[in-house]
Amino acid sequence: MKKLLIGVLLAGLMTGCGSNNNTKDAKEAESADKLPGILADGKLTVATSADFAPYEFYEGEDIVGIDPEIVKAIGEKLKVDVEIKDMDFNNIIASIGSGRADIGAAGMTVDPKRLENVNFTDTYASSTQIFLIKKDSGIKSKDDLKDKTIGSQLGTVGNEIAEEEFDKVSAFAKYPDAVLALQNGKVDAILMDKTSAEKFLAANDDLEIMEADYESEDYAFAIGKEEDEAKEIINKAIKELQDDGTIEEIVKKYK
């Protein structure tokens, strides 16, 4: 009888230990699958300004381009839904601070001024600033622009440079408005990203590009200052997408 009771007790203890271990393993697995910060709810809300082809633009009612495709690829890798919100470029960083958006994806340059309010992920592309001008303008160099009116987009690095270097600057909420102003003679040149300028050039045979002596700039996704864990996870996804050639293919597709 004593041997029987001891055997039953040992079996119960072993079952209890096994149950505890299984519960612990389940909790660890659940914890490992749970994403931090802005990723925790399984949805990534992305702020963009869909007037900046080839990085983001409308195709019918859909927002497409380099940034949306990369963000969606990140979403697939992390198993989170992606919602893209279109807004004026100048409002993107504020929308991250207010919680209206989780990240900003709009061909955004990593810039010291912006780093006062947001952080940035690792870079995924680069470009440089140029001047978009009319073919018959007679403008050949930056020296010819000294007394001219320079167009730019509000909140962009191009706008910052223009404000620092030129006396007459006219800033627009959207690049297409700036291009229309250029064609109508309201501005003499637009300081903007070269890749985007090439898209406007392809659609308007009265325009041309004047190269400028500005350094190349790196593009990254803006993210909240307190989102270090989420940033690390997104950076890992970006690296994987770079290593397997996905980002390169996306950039080639739109350029």
N, C-alpha and C positions, 0 to 999 in steps of 0.2 A: 504493500500500500504506500509506504514512504517513497519507494522508488518511483511509483506511478505519479505521486503528487509532485515530486521533484521534476520529473520529465515534463509534466503539464506546465509547471511554472517556467521552465527553461524555454519551452516552445513559445509561451506567451511573451517572454522577454525578447526572444529573437524576432517574433512577429512585430512587436512594438518598435524595435530598433529599425527593422526593415521599413516600416511605415514612416518613421521619422526621417529616415534617409531619403525615401521617395519624395516626401513633402519638401524636404530641403532642396533636393535636386530640381523639383518642379518650380520652386520659388526662384532658384538661381537662374533657371532657363527663362522664366518670365521676366526677371530683372534684366537679363542680357538682351532680350528682345525689345525692351522699352527704350524709346529714344528720348533724349533730354530736351528741355527748353522748347523752342519753337517747333520742334519735330514731334513732341509728345502726343499731340492730338491727331497725328496721322495726316496732317494737311499742311502744305507749304504755300502761303499766300505771297505772291510775287508782284512787286510794283515795277512797272515799266513805263516807257513813253514811246508808243508805237508809231513814231514818225522818223525813225533812225535806221532806215535800211542800210545794210543788210542785217543789222543786229536785231531789230524788231520793227515790224510793219504789218499792216493789214493786208490780208489776202481774202477778199470777200468780207465776211464777218469775223474771220479768225485772225488772231495775232500770231504771226509766224516769224522766223528768222533765227539767227545764230543763238541768241540768248534764250528764247523760249524752248528751243530744241535741247540745249544743254541742260537747262533746268528740269525739263521733263525727263531727260535721261537720268539725272540725279534722283528725281522722284521715283523712277522705276527701280533704281538700284537700292534705294532706302525703303521702298515699299510704302511711300506716302503719296497722297494725292497732291496735285499742283493746280492752284488757281492763279490766273494772271489778271492783274488789274491795270488798266491803262489810265494814265494821269499825266499832267504836265511834269516834265523832267524836274523842274524846280521844287516839286512837292514830294519827291520820292524819299529823301532822307527824313523829312518831317513825318512822313507816313510810317516809317520804321520806328521812330521815336514814340509816336502816339499809339502804336500797336495795330494800325490799320493794315500794315503789311509786315511780313516776317523778314523778307530780304528785298533788295533792289537789284534788278537785272536790266540794265539799259545802256550797255557800252560805257560803264562808269570807270573813270580813271581813278587809280589810287592816289589820293591827293591829301597833303597835310591838313588843309582846311577842313576837308570832309572827315578826316580822322579825329577831329575834335568831337564829333557827334556819333559816328559809327565806326565799326571795324570793317575789315575787308577779308574775304576769303583769299586763297591763293589765286594767282592770275591764270587766265585761260586764253588770252589773246592780247595783241598789242597793235598799235597804230601810231600815227603822228598827225599833227595839226598842219593844215595847208590853207591857202586862200582860194575860194571859189570866186571867179571874176567873169565878166562878160568878154567875149572875144574881141570886140571892137573898143575896149576901154582904154587902150594905150598903156595900161599898167604892166610893168615888166619886173618890178622888184618891190621890196618893202619900203624903199625910199620914196617910191611913187605914191605911197599910201599915207604919208605924213599928215596931209590936210584933208584926207578923205573920210567918209563915214563908213565905219566897219560894222557889219551885221554879225550877230552871234545868237546863241540860244541861252536863255536864262538858266543859271545854275551850272553851266558847263565849264570845263577847263578853258575852252576857247573864249568864253565870256570873261573869265578871270584875266587871261593874257591880254585880251583886247582892252579891258579897262585899265590895265597897268601900262600898256604901251602906246595907246592912241587917245587923242583928245575927244574925238567924236565916235561914240559907240551907240548903236541901236540894237537892243536885245529883244528877242521874240520868244514866245512860249513854245513855238513849234518851228522846226527847220523849214518845212514847206512855205510858211509865211515869210521867212527870211529870204528864201529863193525868189519868191514872187516880188518881194521888195527890190531885190537885186535886178531882176528883169525890168522892173518899172522905173529904175533909176533912183529909188529912194535910199539905197545904200550902194557903195562902190565895190565892196568885197565882203565875203563872209568867211570868218575864221572858223574852221570846223575840221572834224575827223576826215582823213583822206579816204578811207574805205567808204564812208557814207557819201562823201562828195562825188566819188566815182559813179555811184548809183544815180545821183542827180544829173551828172554829166551825160550818162547814157540815155537819159530821157529828155535832155534839153540840148540841142545842137548849137545853141547860141552862147553856151557857157564853156569855160576852160579852167584848168587848175594851175595855180601859180605855187610852185614849191616854196616852202619857208624853212628857215634854219632852226626849227624847233626839235627838241629831242623826242624820241619815241616814248610813248606812254603805255602803261600796262592796264589792262581791263580786268576787273574782278567783281564779285557780287558783294554789295553792301549788306552788313548784318549788325544787329544790335550789340552794344558794348558789353552786355552781360551774357552773351551767348557763346562763351568760349568752347563749351562741350559740343554744342551743335555745329559750330564753325569747324572744329576738328573732324567731326564726322563728314561734313560736307566737303572739306578739303581732301579727305581720304577718297571720297567718291570722285572728285575732280581728277585726282591723280590716276585712279583706275581707268577713268574714261580717256585720259590722255595716253596712258600706257597701252590700252587696247586699240587706239586709233580712232575712237568714236568722235572725239572733239575735232580732230583733224578732218574727218569726213564731213562733219556738220559745217565747218568753216568753208571747206571746198564747195560744198553744195550751194551755198549762198553767195560766195564771191565769184 
